[in-house]
Amino acid sequence: MPDVILFDLFGVIAHQQSPADRRALVATADASTTAFWDVYWRLRPPYDRAEVTGAEYWRQVATELGTTFTDDRIAALIAADIASWNAVDPDMTALLAQAATAGTRLALLSNIPEDLAAHYEQHHGHWLRHLDVIGFSCRIGHAKPEPEAFRWCCQELGVAPDRILFVDDRAENITAAQRLGMRTHQFADPAALQQEINQTRPTAGRARHHPGRVTADSSYRPVKPRPVPHP
């Protein structure tokens, strides 16, 4: 059985953007809904790779929309964007705590920009502490579904791919992990995942815990934009 459970963040532990949060972002930008989301996702990869700052990203969004954003508007957009990705599933954070208590090693691999990563570190430490390794795309230099992102996790965890159960909601990430030999679970709901975990038992003692462990590397690779979820 796998030694480690490697989780995705958004769509698994954290919720996707809610319709209300999506409307708030569009209203803050004062743009048409269709045009806004097209530009938001099309320009997102360099932001996720930290090739641009949050302010630079939103200035690029404004240019594509044929407008300009003041510094105050940009600050409001960054805040609204962070808020839109902030909600976590309490059933999932409870699942993490239970799995960690049972002795299962846990890790995280997420495509995420620096502004949002820093927010999670500041405000979600009560459950991030259960993770031995945290791989944020804006810190490790690789992003899913690139095989290097998964290999980075294997190296940091000190385990072979076939000793990892990878949990993600996106088919392309599941496929990439399977190609490297990882066991996978395409996430649909906490109950189905809990059933999978109940069948998973650690094969060795729990390794030394490294809460909030990330790398300082700031080189990046392309990140595939996350599709806009339907309300």
C-alpha positions in Angstrom: 0.0 0.0 0.0 1.1 3.6 -0.5 3.3 5.3 2.1 2.2 8.8 1.3 -1.0 10.6 0.2 -0.3 13.5 -2.1 -3.1 16.0 -2.3 -4.1 18.7 -4.8 -5.4 21.9 -3.2 -8.1 23.6 -5.2 -11.1 21.3 -6.0 -10.0 18.9 -3.3 -9.1 20.5 0.0 -10.2 24.0 -1.0 -13.3 24.8 -2.9 -13.4 26.2 -6.4 -14.5 29.9 -6.7 -18.2 30.3 -5.8 -20.7 32.1 -8.1 -20.8 34.9 -5.6 -17.0 35.3 -5.4 -16.9 35.2 -9.2 -19.4 38.0 -9.5 -17.5 40.0 -6.9 -14.3 39.8 -9.0 -16.1 40.8 -12.2 -17.8 43.7 -10.4 -14.4 44.9 -8.9 -12.9 44.8 -12.4 -16.1 46.6 -13.8 -15.9 44.4 -16.9 -18.1 42.1 -18.9 -18.3 38.6 -17.5 -17.3 36.7 -20.7 -14.4 39.0 -21.5 -13.1 39.1 -17.9 -12.9 35.3 -17.5 -11.4 34.8 -20.9 -8.5 37.2 -20.0 -8.3 36.0 -16.4 -7.5 32.5 -17.4 -5.5 33.2 -20.5 -3.0 35.4 -18.7 -3.0 33.3 -15.5 0.0 30.8 -16.2 2.8 33.4 -15.8 1.2 34.6 -12.5 1.0 31.0 -11.3 4.7 30.6 -12.2 5.6 33.9 -10.5 7.0 35.3 -13.7 4.9 38.4 -13.0 3.7 39.9 -9.7 0.0 40.2 -8.8 0.1 43.9 -9.8 1.7 43.1 -13.1 -0.9 40.4 -13.8 -3.8 42.7 -13.2 -2.3 45.5 -15.3 -2.0 43.0 -18.1 -5.7 42.0 -17.6 -6.7 45.6 -17.8 -4.8 46.1 -21.0 -6.5 43.1 -22.6 -9.8 44.4 -21.5 -9.1 47.8 -23.1 -8.9 49.7 -19.8 -6.6 50.7 -17.0 -6.7 49.8 -13.3 -5.6 52.3 -10.6 -3.3 51.0 -7.8 -6.3 50.9 -5.5 -8.3 48.9 -8.0 -5.4 46.5 -8.4 -5.2 46.0 -4.6 -8.9 45.4 -4.5 -8.7 42.8 -7.3 -5.8 41.0 -5.6 -7.8 40.9 -2.3 -11.0 39.7 -4.1 -9.0 37.0 -6.0 -7.5 35.7 -2.8 -10.9 35.7 -1.1 -12.4 33.7 -4.0 -10.0 30.8 -3.5 -9.9 30.9 0.3 -12.7 28.6 1.3 -11.7 25.1 2.4 -13.9 22.1 2.9 -14.0 21.3 6.7 -14.7 17.6 5.9 -11.4 17.6 4.0 -9.4 19.3 6.7 -10.9 16.8 9.2 -9.9 14.0 6.9 -6.3 15.3 6.8 -6.2 15.4 10.6 -7.5 11.9 11.0 -5.1 10.5 8.4 -2.1 12.2 10.0 -3.2 11.0 13.5 -3.4 7.4 12.0 0.2 7.7 11.0 -0.2 8.3 7.2 2.3 10.7 5.6 0.6 13.6 3.8 1.9 16.1 1.2 0.5 18.8 -1.1 1.1 19.7 -4.7 -0.7 22.8 -6.0 -0.5 25.2 -8.9 -0.8 28.5 -7.1 0.5 32.1 -7.4 2.7 33.6 -4.7 0.0 36.0 -3.3 -2.3 33.1 -2.7 0.4 30.8 -1.4 1.5 33.4 1.2 -2.2 33.8 2.2 -2.6 30.1 2.8 0.6 29.9 4.9 -0.6 32.8 7.0 -4.2 31.8 7.5 -4.4 28.0 7.1 -1.5 26.8 9.2 -3.8 24.8 11.5 -4.2 22.1 8.8 -1.1 22.7 6.7 0.9 21.5 9.7 -0.3 18.0 8.9 1.6 18.0 5.6 5.2 16.7 5.5 5.9 18.4 2.2 4.2 21.3 0.5 4.9 21.9 -3.2 3.6 25.3 -4.4 4.2 25.9 -8.2 5.4 29.4 -7.4 8.1 28.0 -5.1 9.3 24.7 -6.6 9.8 25.7 -10.2 7.4 23.1 -11.7 3.7 22.7 -12.0 1.2 20.0 -12.7 0.8 18.2 -15.1 4.6 18.4 -15.7 6.3 15.2 -14.6 9.0 17.3 -12.9 6.4 18.5 -10.3 5.7 15.0 -9.3 9.4 14.0 -9.3 10.1 16.9 -7.0 7.6 15.6 -4.5 9.1 12.1 -4.7 12.5 13.5 -4.0 11.4 15.7 -1.1 9.4 12.8 0.4 12.2 10.2 -0.2 9.9 7.7 -1.8 9.4 6.1 -5.2 6.3 7.1 -7.3 4.6 3.7 -6.7 4.6 4.4 -2.9 2.3 7.5 -3.4 -1.4 7.9 -3.7 -2.1 11.1 -5.6 -5.5 12.8 -5.2 -6.6 15.4 -7.7 -9.8 16.5 -9.4 -8.4 17.1 -12.9 -8.0 14.2 -15.4 -4.8 15.5 -17.0 -3.1 15.6 -13.6 -4.3 12.1 -12.7 -3.0 10.8 -16.1 0.4 12.5 -15.6 0.8 10.9 -12.2 -0.2 7.5 -13.5 2.4 7.7 -16.2 5.1 8.1 -13.5 3.7 5.0 -11.7 1.7 6.7 -8.9 -1.5 5.2 -7.6 -4.3 7.8 -8.1 -7.7 8.8 -7.0 -9.7 11.3 -9.0 -11.5 13.3 -6.4 -15.3 13.6 -6.4 -16.2 13.9 -2.8 -14.7 13.3 0.7 -16.7 10.2 1.3 -15.3 8.3 -1.7 -11.8 9.5 -0.8 -12.2 8.4 2.8 -13.1 4.9 1.6 -9.9 4.8 -0.5 -7.9 6.0 2.5 -9.5 3.4 4.8 -7.9 0.8 2.5 -4.5 2.5 2.7 -2.1 1.6 5.5 1.4 3.0 6.0 4.1 0.4 5.4 6.6 2.1 7.6 6.8 4.4 10.6 5.9 8.0 10.1 8.9 10.0 9.0 10.1 13.1 10.7 7.5 15.9 10.2 8.3 19.0 8.2 5.4 21.4 8.6 5.1 24.0 5.8 8.2 22.7 4.0 8.8 24.4 0.6 11.8 25.3 -1.5 13.1 28.8 -2.2 13.6 28.1 -5.9 12.0 30.8 -8.0 12.3 29.3 -11.5 9.1 28.3 -13.2 7.6 26.1 -16.0 4.3 26.5 -17.9 1.1 26.0 -15.9 -2.0 24.9 -17.7 -4.9 27.3 -16.9 -7.7 25.9 -14.7 -11.0 26.0 -16.6 -13.7 28.3 -15.3 -16.1 26.1 -13.2 -19.8 26.2 -14.0 -21.9 27.8 -11.3 
